[in-house]
Amino acid sequence: MEIKGKDSSAHTTLLKANQDHFDEQATKWDDDPEYVKVSRTSYATIMHHLGRFLSSRDDDHPPTNILNFGCGTGLLEDQLRYNVTSITGIDISDGMILRMNTKIQAESWMNVTALQMDILDEAQASLLPVQGFDMIISCYTFHHLQDVTAVGGALLKYLKPGGYLCIIDFAAASTENNDVHYHHTQHDHQQEQDEQQQTLGMKLSEAAKASIGSHDGFSKRFLIDYYQSVLDLQNVTVEDATPLNCDGIEYPTVIAYGQKKK
Ligand SMILES: C[S@@+](CC[C@H](N)C(=O)[O-])C[C@H]1O[C@@H](n2cnc3c(N)ncnc32)[C@H](O)[C@@H]1O
């Protein structure tokens, strides 16, 4: 299993590439039906797996304050804001945050905040309340990171003890993933399945390069180890999430969640 080590110059280079790419994408992001569809699937996945921990801001449940890391233009916030007390979206791209702030103001999203920041920059991250969030969510952002160990650690500072970290991202299409992810595959279909996974792995690699990603996706084994051994989380669950169908290709996805120890 590879967890990339801290390398600040590689972090800065990839961060800048992501900033430039997503700044350029920001104005047209919401016009792409694929991205809208992805955000609907993410919302449904979160409600299915974690909905029981959320609460409407109008009912008597305890408050639920969410941090969404790599929030983009706020497509998830637009849906999830009804189920929670507050959501703070953070993103490295000024363009994405500008789009989200425009929607917050135009549509009076009273319980949503959008902030541009690098979570690894302590001065910028100091805008966030330490141990201020009941749940931290991140959808399709971790594969853009150079250093998932550093980012995961930095995010946990803002999670309450007992709170959940939830990552949704592409599932790795490597053999490392097969025995876990594809354990239902019938033996006589294994070779065909492996070939399909190799093809998908190449496609994910190409997609990752095109969208300045750092990882092709994450295997369940990687995520379990990352959650348990690296981030020291408990009650860890890593499961298949609804696959994404983009441009006719079906990408397997994974959801991981676990609880910060009290
Ligand atoms: C594929 S988009 C997903 C956006 C949103 N989560 C969604 O599902 O619609 C990835 C997002 O991660 C952001 N991002 C990439 N690297 C980041 C980093 N190091 N810190 C914060 N945000 C980052 C990008 O600016 C972009 O908005």
PDBQT file of the ligand as one rigid body, heavy atoms in Angstrom, charges set to zero:
ROOT
HETATM    1  C1  LIG A 301     -13.789  16.949  -9.075  1.00  0.00    +0.000 C 
HETATM    2  S1  LIG A 301     -14.092  18.423  -8.196  1.00  0.00    +0.000 S 
HETATM    3  C2  LIG A 301     -15.408  17.916  -7.091  1.00  0.00    +0.000 C 
HETATM    4  C3  LIG A 301     -16.202  19.090  -6.589  1.00  0.00    +0.000 C 
HETATM    5  C4  LIG A 301     -17.350  18.701  -5.664  1.00  0.00    +0.000 C 
HETATM    6  N1  LIG A 301     -16.889  17.999  -4.492  1.00  0.00    +0.000 N 
HETATM    7  C5  LIG A 301     -18.347  17.852  -6.409  1.00  0.00    +0.000 C 
HETATM    8  O1  LIG A 301     -18.418  16.639  -6.154  1.00  0.00    +0.000 OA
HETATM    9  O2  LIG A 301     -19.076  18.416  -7.258  1.00  0.00    +0.000 OA
HETATM   10  C6  LIG A 301     -12.701  18.523  -7.115  1.00  0.00    +0.000 C 
HETATM   11  C7  LIG A 301     -12.679  19.792  -6.274  1.00  0.00    +0.000 C 
HETATM   12  O3  LIG A 301     -11.585  19.700  -5.359  1.00  0.00    +0.000 OA
HETATM   13  C8  LIG A 301     -10.935  20.961  -5.293  1.00  0.00    +0.000 C 
HETATM   14  N2  LIG A 301      -9.565  20.736  -4.850  1.00  0.00    +0.000 N 
HETATM   15  C9  LIG A 301      -8.556  20.140  -5.511  1.00  0.00    +0.000 A 
HETATM   16  N3  LIG A 301      -7.463  20.106  -4.741  1.00  0.00    +0.000 NA
HETATM   17  C10 LIG A 301      -7.785  20.680  -3.566  1.00  0.00    +0.000 A 
HETATM   18  C11 LIG A 301      -7.077  20.940  -2.360  1.00  0.00    +0.000 A 
HETATM   19  N4  LIG A 301      -5.803  20.587  -2.207  1.00  0.00    +0.000 N 
HETATM   20  N5  LIG A 301      -7.725  21.566  -1.348  1.00  0.00    +0.000 NA
HETATM   21  C12 LIG A 301      -9.030  21.916  -1.496  1.00  0.00    +0.000 A 
HETATM   22  N6  LIG A 301      -9.753  21.711  -2.615  1.00  0.00    +0.000 NA
HETATM   23  C13 LIG A 301      -9.124  21.087  -3.631  1.00  0.00    +0.000 A 
HETATM   24  C14 LIG A 301     -11.057  21.516  -6.689  1.00  0.00    +0.000 C 
HETATM   25  O4  LIG A 301     -10.871  22.914  -6.740  1.00  0.00    +0.000 OA
HETATM   26  C15 LIG A 301     -12.470  21.071  -7.069  1.00  0.00    +0.000 C 
HETATM   27  O5  LIG A 301     -13.428  22.027  -6.696  1.00  0.00    +0.000 OA
ENDROOT
TORSDOF 0
